[in-house]
Amino acid sequence: MAEQKTNNSPGGDDTILQQQFMRAVSSFEGIILSQIDIKNRLADRLNYSIRTGLVILGLIAASILILLLTLSSQITRISAVVTEMNHDFTSVTTQMTAIKQAVGSMEKQVALLQQMDSHTRTMDQEMAVIATDLTTMRGSVEQISGNLTTVRSNVDNISQIISQMDLEVYGLGQEVHRMGQPARSMNRMIPLP
């Protein structure tokens, strides 16, 4: 009986082992299939993630390209503005040089104004002297005018006297002519050689 048990048990053990092996293989196969399924799901998720990442990267690249194009156009405008500003600064520099020269000229002219001030003071003094001389001359002219008025009245008196003398001379001429009438008559009668 013991032999039958030993004979039965290895055969029975084989079937049990085979069944256990089959179960183990089927569970291993299930584990492998589930791992493959999980790997496929992870691979799909990874593919979706990669595709989403590529789309996002494409959008980012497009936005960066747009930004770069905008910046390049802006840089062109900025360089044009900077060039214009350089021209403006150059013109401002030349104008500042001209202003500096004008200020230097004005300083020289202001220095000349001080000399002119002293000359003006001298001229004021001379004008005051001229004004006093003109006042004196005005007084002299008034005296001359008074003297001329006196002379005019004297000339008028002389003219009247001369007019009277003319009348008297005319009267004398008439008298002489009248008094010479008898002498002329005598001269006609007895001419003298």
MOWOJO-V547680 format. One record per residue. BURIAL is I if it has 24 or more other C-alpha atoms within 12 Angstrom, else O. Layout:
BURIAL
BURIAL
This chain:
O
O
O
O
O
O
O
O
O
O
O
O
O
O
O
O
O
O
O
O
O
O
O
O
O
O
O
O
O
O
O
O
O
O
O
O
O
O
O
O
O
O
O
O
O
O
O
O
O
O
O
O
O
O
O
O
O
O
O
O
O
O
O
O
O
O
O
O
O
O
O
O
O
O
O
O
O
O
O
O
O
O
O
O
O
O
O
O
O
O
O
O
O
O
O
O
O
O
O
O
O
O
O
O
O
O
O
O
O
O
O
O
O
O
O
O
O
O
O
O
O
O
O
O
O
O
O
O
O
O
O
O
O
O
O
O
O
O
O
O
O
O
O
O
O
O
O
O
O
O
O
O
O
O
O
O
O
O
O
O
O
O
O
O
O
O
O
O
O
O
O
O
O
O
O
O
O
O
O
O
O
O
O
O
O
O
O
O
O
O
O
O
O
